Amino acid sequence: MSEGTVGTVPDWRTLVAHQRPPWPDQARLDAVVDDLAASPALVTPRECDTLTARLARVAEGRAFLVQGGDCAERLDRLSARAIRRKLRLLQQMSVILTAASGLPVVTAGRIAGQYAKPRSQPTETVDGRTLPVYRGDAVNGSGFTEAERRPDPARLRRVYDASRYTLDVLRASGTEYFASHEGLLLDYEEALTRRDRRTGRRYAGSGHLLWIGDRTRDLDGAHVAYFATVDNPIAVKLGPSTTPEHALALIDRLDPERRPGRLTFIVRMGADRVRDLLPELVAKVDASGAPVVWVSDPMHGNTVEAPGRRKTRLFDDILAEVAGFFEVHEALGTHAGGLHVEMTGEDVTECVGAGLGFEDLHRSYESACDPRLNADQALELAFLVAEMVPPRRPAPERRTR
């Protein structure tokens, strides 16, 4: 393995890949994977290295990260208009936070690849019928029929084509955006992994920044093994069960060289637990000297069931978790480096608060999986977070001789 990547690691194919879909036809999956392996990568090593450099500034306390987008992208909702609205919202949030902090903001979308979702159960039952759970458009359909819920490898090719189109729109925007998604489907990720001819380093070619989910961060699992072999900037979601020892072990596995910008920890503790669980985690990682980026995900630990059994999130809970995140970092003298939210530029009614009540959820609940902030709610959150960010001036650029 070349310089820059982690040392020798086991082949992920020999390990347990949690959340791997039960593909019914291995030969068909192999054919799709071979097709993707022969297709161009979606992102370039140079773009990934640029993001690593941007995130290094965040790790050093000289920048802030805003990362957001759909819970799960939908193939049937793909359009240049929807992509541009999402990018515009991300840019507006970035401008608000730049003005408050005096720091440059790195902007990354949950976009151009966020088509697969981990699930807590393999099946769901509705009106006495039990079918496979919806795992995102990369795997199956959201409609509650046997045909829709059957995993179909051909969807991986459709996701590739949709992601390529999305990146074309993103690159034409004239503003620097990066694409990120959960690297859940390792067959897809490996098929698009390429070795840079200039440096010999391996890069995941499906997106600039990939993350490992809270359900797949097992130290001996396939996801950690795969992520250890690529040189993209990467992230790990850390839920309330994360111990400091586990976080330090993840650093050793995924960033043994301690490269600033390489590793981001996205914490999702829940509004009622973040102040209790986060301090020891941050303190011990900080004491180790590891230059990780700390980001708050205030969405996934704060999902509740609304009347009628529809999932929602309370805006006040989202805000409370972000507030706790900033308070912990301020108390420890560490850098609260970013915000990760599920949101959309569309006028949906999926989260309660900031203008919406439980009675509004039925009006425009369009997410196929988890509830998202609408544009007004996302901007309201950005303004309120801006009040939490201590204003500061960027540190002078380091000069090299």
Protein Blocks (a to p, Z undefined) as FASTA:
>chain_A
ZZhiacddddfklpccehiacdfblklmmmmmmmmmmpccfbdfklmmmmmmmmmmmmno
paccdddddfbacfklgcfklmmmmmmmmmmmmmmmmmmnopacdddddehhiabccdfb
fbdceehiacdddebjklmcfbdcfklmpccfklmmmmmmmmmmmmmmmmmnopacdddd
ddfblmlmmmmpccdfklopacdfkbfbdcddfklmcfkbmklmmmmmpcbdcdddddfk
lcfklmmmmmmmmmmnopghkaccdddebjklmmmmmmmmmmmmmmnopacdddddfklm
mcccdehhiacddfklmmmmmmmmmmmmmmnopacfbdcddddfbdcdfbgcehiafklm
mmmpcbfkbccddfklmmmmmmmmmmmpccdddddddddZZ
